[in-house]
Amino acid sequence: MSAPSKFGTGNRTVGPAVSGSWYPDDPVELARYVDELLEAAPDPSEDGSVIALIAPHAGYRYSGQVAAQGFRAVSGRRFRRVIVLGPSHYVGFLGGAVPDADVYRTPLGPVPLDVPALNELCSGANFFFDARAFSREHSVEAELPFLQRVLAPGWKLLPVLTGSRTSGAAAQRLAEELLPLLDSDTLLVVSSDFTHFGQAFGFAPFREDIPAKIRALDLGAVDRIRAWDAEGFEEYVARTGATICGRDAIGVALRLLPRNTRADLAAYDTSGRMTGDWSHTVSYAAIIARAGESYS
């Protein structure tokens, strides 16, 4: 197993790691599936000012419809770069990890990486190349087929995984190093599911009115995000114990974009509602962030 590195070599590919299980591995079937999800999503009355999305990353049968309601907001848009910021589920580290590669592959084809931007990030103190972190990871990959179907061609990907305990000052450091790469031609996608409830997740703080209490817990977090309040969001998660897997990625995003960013909840659902099993359920939210007056 290779160690994290500050120096990239490129000429390699990443993914796919979860095609055929989390979503179809046949390109025709996958394209049709994603398009059907997008077509079923309500028209968000897009005004062209969307600069960021928070989208779930579970298997598409569970989170796909929620994700589609976020991605529909950027359908047909043209960006030069897409930053996908997600949590590392399988490898622990401090800081931000990026892949040492040129391409991220899905069944829909190769997504070119923004290699100069990757090298620029890794010239700083808080980002590094780490192939291990991406070998099994789904948090970035799950967003890519949606992006491949909705965006105009020509964009390059900057995938970033946040390590554990990336909150407070650590999140601020990542945000500061990402900031020079964020401009009006860049879309930010934050990959996160919301509450993971059940004994398997080590989180079952209530036994009655579970659907209502999970919803209240999730929407309390969404309220802090809608206020674009990084400290308030992190305090809420710490106080409630809300098992939001992408909490650190969200915390970085809340510091990266201006405080006057306007955020709206586009969709919310739970696997418990779909399966009827409230003893083991994961929540999904799509949040659309639009530019405030000072963004350029």
C-alpha positions as CSV (number, residue, x, y, z in Angstrom):
1,M,0.0,0.0,0.0
2,S,1.5,3.3,-1.1
3,A,2.0,6.2,1.3
4,P,0.5,9.7,0.7
5,S,2.7,11.8,-1.5
6,K,3.1,15.5,-2.3
7,F,4.3,14.7,-5.8
8,G,2.1,13.5,-8.6
9,T,3.0,11.3,-11.6
10,G,-0.2,11.3,-13.5
11,N,-0.9,9.0,-16.5
12,R,-3.3,6.8,-14.4
13,T,-7.0,6.4,-14.0
14,V,-9.3,6.3,-11.0
15,G,-12.5,4.2,-10.8
16,P,-15.1,3.0,-11.2
17,A,-15.3,1.3,-7.8
18,V,-19.0,0.8,-7.3
19,S,-20.5,0.5,-10.8
20,G,-22.6,-2.6,-11.1
21,S,-23.6,-2.4,-7.4
22,W,-24.5,1.2,-6.5
23,Y,-25.6,2.0,-10.1
24,P,-25.7,0.1,-13.4
25,D,-22.4,-0.7,-15.1
26,D,-23.9,-0.9,-18.6
27,P,-23.4,2.6,-20.2
28,V,-26.7,2.5,-22.1
29,E,-28.7,1.4,-19.0
30,L,-26.9,3.9,-16.8
31,A,-27.5,6.8,-19.1
32,R,-31.2,5.9,-19.4
33,Y,-31.5,5.4,-15.7
34,V,-30.0,8.8,-14.8
35,D,-32.0,10.6,-17.6
36,E,-35.2,9.1,-16.2
37,L,-34.4,10.3,-12.7
38,L,-33.6,13.8,-14.1
39,E,-36.8,13.9,-16.2
40,A,-38.9,13.0,-13.1
41,A,-37.3,15.8,-11.1
42,P,-39.4,19.0,-10.8
43,D,-38.2,21.9,-12.9
44,P,-36.2,24.1,-10.4
45,S,-36.8,27.3,-12.5
46,E,-33.0,27.7,-12.9
47,D,-31.8,31.3,-12.9
48,G,-28.2,30.6,-13.8
49,S,-26.8,31.6,-10.5
50,V,-26.2,28.1,-9.0
51,I,-22.7,27.8,-7.8
52,A,-22.8,24.8,-5.5
53,L,-24.8,21.7,-4.8
54,I,-25.0,19.3,-1.8
55,A,-26.0,15.9,-3.1
56,P,-26.3,12.4,-1.6
57,H,-24.0,9.5,-2.6
58,A,-25.9,6.3,-1.7
59,G,-27.0,3.6,-4.2
60,Y,-29.1,5.2,-6.8
61,R,-32.2,3.1,-6.0
62,Y,-32.2,5.0,-2.6
63,S,-30.7,8.4,-3.2
64,G,-31.0,8.9,-7.0
65,Q,-34.2,10.8,-7.1
66,V,-33.1,13.2,-4.4
67,A,-29.8,13.7,-6.2
68,A,-31.5,14.3,-9.5
69,Q,-33.5,17.2,-8.0
70,G,-30.3,18.9,-7.2
71,F,-28.5,18.2,-10.4
72,R,-31.5,19.3,-12.5
73,A,-30.7,22.8,-11.4
74,V,-27.5,22.9,-13.5
75,S,-28.8,21.0,-16.5
76,G,-27.2,22.4,-19.7
77,R,-24.8,24.7,-17.8
78,R,-21.3,25.1,-19.0
79,F,-18.4,25.1,-16.4
80,R,-14.7,24.9,-16.9
81,R,-14.1,23.0,-13.6
82,V,-16.1,21.0,-11.2
83,I,-14.8,20.5,-7.6
84,V,-16.4,17.4,-6.0
85,L,-15.7,17.5,-2.3
86,G,-16.6,14.4,-0.3
87,P,-15.7,12.4,2.8
88,S,-13.3,9.5,2.9
89,H,-15.2,6.4,4.1
90,Y,-12.4,3.8,4.1
91,V,-9.0,5.5,4.7
92,G,-8.2,7.8,7.6
93,F,-5.9,10.8,7.2
94,L,-5.6,14.5,8.1
95,G,-6.2,17.1,5.5
96,G,-7.4,16.7,1.9
97,A,-6.5,13.9,-0.5
98,V,-6.6,14.0,-4.3
99,P,-5.9,11.3,-6.8
100,D,-2.6,11.1,-8.7
101,A,-4.3,10.5,-12.0
102,D,-5.4,12.1,-15.3
103,V,-8.8,10.5,-15.6
104,Y,-11.7,9.4,-13.4
105,R,-13.7,6.7,-15.2
106,T,-17.4,5.8,-15.0
107,P,-19.3,3.5,-17.4
108,L,-20.3,6.7,-19.2
109,G,-16.7,7.3,-20.1
110,P,-13.6,9.1,-18.9
111,V,-13.8,12.4,-17.0
112,P,-10.6,14.4,-17.4
113,L,-9.0,15.6,-14.2
114,D,-7.8,19.2,-13.8
115,V,-4.2,18.1,-13.3
116,P,-2.7,21.6,-13.0
117,A,-5.2,22.3,-10.2
118,L,-4.3,19.0,-8.5
119,N,-0.7,19.9,-8.6
120,E,-1.4,23.4,-7.3
121,L,-3.3,22.1,-4.3
122,C,-0.6,19.6,-3.4
123,S,2.1,22.4,-3.5
124,G,0.5,23.6,-0.3
125,A,0.6,22.2,3.2
126,N,-2.8,20.6,3.6
127,F,-3.4,18.5,0.4
128,F,-1.6,15.4,-0.9
129,F,-1.9,12.7,-3.4
130,D,-3.2,9.4,-2.0
131,A,-4.2,6.6,-4.3
132,R,-5.4,4.5,-1.3
133,A,-8.2,6.9,-0.5
134,F,-9.8,6.6,-3.9
135,S,-9.4,2.9,-4.6
136,R,-12.8,1.9,-2.9
137,E,-14.4,5.3,-2.4
138,H,-17.9,6.1,-3.7
139,S,-18.5,9.6,-2.4
140,V,-17.0,11.3,-5.5
141,E,-17.9,8.6,-8.0
142,A,-21.6,8.6,-7.2
143,E,-21.9,12.2,-8.4
144,L,-20.1,11.8,-11.7
145,P,-22.8,10.1,-13.9
146,F,-25.2,12.9,-13.0
147,L,-22.6,15.5,-13.9
148,Q,-21.8,13.7,-17.1
149,R,-25.5,13.7,-18.1
150,V,-26.4,17.3,-17.1
151,L,-23.4,19.5,-17.9
152,A,-22.3,20.8,-21.3
153,P,-19.1,19.0,-22.4
154,G,-15.7,20.6,-21.7
155,W,-15.4,20.5,-17.9
156,K,-12.6,19.0,-15.9
157,L,-12.9,17.4,-12.5
158,L,-11.1,18.3,-9.3
159,P,-12.0,15.5,-6.8
160,V,-11.1,16.0,-3.1
161,L,-11.7,13.8,-0.1
162,T,-11.6,15.2,3.4
163,G,-10.0,13.3,6.2
164,S,-11.3,12.8,9.7
165,R,-11.6,15.6,12.1
166,T,-11.5,18.2,9.4
167,S,-13.5,20.9,11.2
168,G,-12.9,24.3,12.7
169,A,-9.4,25.5,11.9
170,A,-8.6,22.4,9.8
171,A,-11.6,23.0,7.6
172,Q,-10.6,26.7,7.3
173,R,-7.1,25.7,6.1
174,L,-8.6,23.5,3.3
175,A,-11.0,26.2,2.3
176,E,-8.2,28.8,2.1
177,E,-6.2,26.6,-0.2
178,L,-9.2,25.7,-2.4
179,L,-10.3,29.4,-2.7
180,P,-8.0,30.4,-5.5
181,L,-9.5,27.6,-7.6
182,L,-13.1,28.7,-7.2
183,D,-14.4,31.2,-9.7
184,S,-17.5,31.8,-11.7
185,D,-16.6,29.0,-14.1
186,T,-16.3,26.5,-11.3
187,L,-19.2,24.4,-9.8
188,L,-18.8,23.0,-6.3
189,V,-20.5,19.7,-5.5
190,V,-20.4,18.5,-1.9
191,S,-21.1,14.8,-1.5
192,S,-22.9,13.8,1.7
193,D,-25.7,11.7,3.1
194,F,-27.4,12.9,6.2
195,T,-28.5,11.0,9.4
196,H,-27.5,7.3,9.5
197,F,-29.9,5.9,12.1
198,G,-29.7,2.4,13.7
199,Q,-27.6,0.1,15.8
200,A,-25.4,-0.8,12.8
201,F,-24.4,2.9,12.7
202,G,-24.0,3.2,16.5
203,F,-26.7,5.9,16.5
204,A,-30.2,5.2,17.8
205,P,-30.9,8.0,20.3
206,F,-34.7,7.6,20.2
207,R,-37.2,4.8,19.9
208,E,-40.5,6.5,19.4
209,D,-41.7,8.8,16.6
210,I,-38.5,7.8,14.7
211,P,-39.5,9.2,11.3
212,A,-40.5,12.6,12.7
213,K,-37.4,12.8,15.0
214,I,-35.0,11.9,12.2
215,R,-36.6,14.5,10.0
216,A,-36.3,17.2,12.7
217,L,-32.7,16.2,13.3
218,D,-31.9,16.5,9.6
219,L,-33.7,19.7,9.0
220,G,-32.0,21.3,12.0
221,A,-28.7,20.7,10.2
222,V,-30.2,22.0,6.9
223,D,-31.3,25.2,8.7
224,R,-27.6,25.9,9.6
225,I,-26.5,25.2,6.1
226,R,-29.2,27.5,4.7
227,A,-27.9,30.2,7.0
228,W,-24.4,29.4,5.6
229,D,-23.1,29.2,9.1
230,A,-20.1,26.9,9.4
231,E,-19.6,27.3,13.1
232,G,-23.3,26.8,13.8
233,F,-23.5,23.7,11.6
234,E,-20.5,22.1,13.3
235,E,-21.8,23.0,16.8
236,Y,-25.2,21.5,15.9
237,V,-23.6,18.2,14.7
238,A,-21.4,18.0,17.8
239,R,-24.3,18.7,20.2
240,T,-26.8,16.4,18.5
241,G,-24.4,13.7,17.4
242,A,-26.1,13.8,13.9
243,T,-24.4,11.1,11.8
244,I,-23.9,13.2,8.7
245,C,-21.0,11.4,6.9
246,G,-20.0,14.4,4.8
247,R,-20.1,16.9,7.7
248,D,-16.5,17.9,7.3
249,A,-16.9,18.4,3.5
250,I,-19.9,20.5,4.2
251,G,-17.9,22.5,6.8
252,V,-15.2,23.2,4.3
253,A,-17.8,24.4,1.7
254,L,-19.5,26.7,4.2
255,R,-16.1,28.4,4.7
256,L,-15.2,28.4,1.0
257,L,-18.2,30.3,-0.4
258,P,-19.3,33.7,0.8
259,R,-21.6,34.1,3.8
260,N,-24.3,35.6,1.7
261,T,-24.6,32.5,-0.4
262,R,-28.3,31.5,-0.7
263,A,-29.1,27.9,-0.1
264,D,-32.4,26.1,-0.5
265,L,-33.5,22.5,0.2
266,A,-34.6,21.0,-3.1
267,A,-35.4,17.5,-1.9
268,Y,-35.3,15.3,1.1
269,D,-36.1,11.6,1.7
270,T,-35.0,8.6,3.7
271,S,-34.4,5.0,3.0
272,G,-36.7,4.2,5.9
273,R,-39.6,5.7,4.1
274,M,-38.8,3.6,1.0
275,T,-38.2,0.3,2.8
276,G,-40.5,0.7,5.8
277,D,-37.5,-0.3,8.0
278,W,-37.0,2.6,10.5
279,S,-34.6,0.5,12.6
280,H,-32.0,1.1,9.9
281,T,-32.3,4.2,7.7
282,V,-30.2,6.8,6.0
283,S,-31.4,10.3,5.1
284,Y,-30.7,12.1,1.8
285,A,-30.9,15.8,1.0
286,A,-30.3,17.9,-2.1
287,I,-29.4,21.5,-1.4
288,I,-29.0,24.1,-4.1
289,A,-26.7,27.1,-3.4
290,R,-26.9,30.3,-5.4
291,A,-24.6,33.3,-5.6
292,G,-25.0,36.3,-3.4
293,E,-24.5,39.8,-4.8
294,S,-20.8,39.9,-4.1
295,Y,-19.9,36.6,-5.9
296,S,-17.9,36.9,-9.2
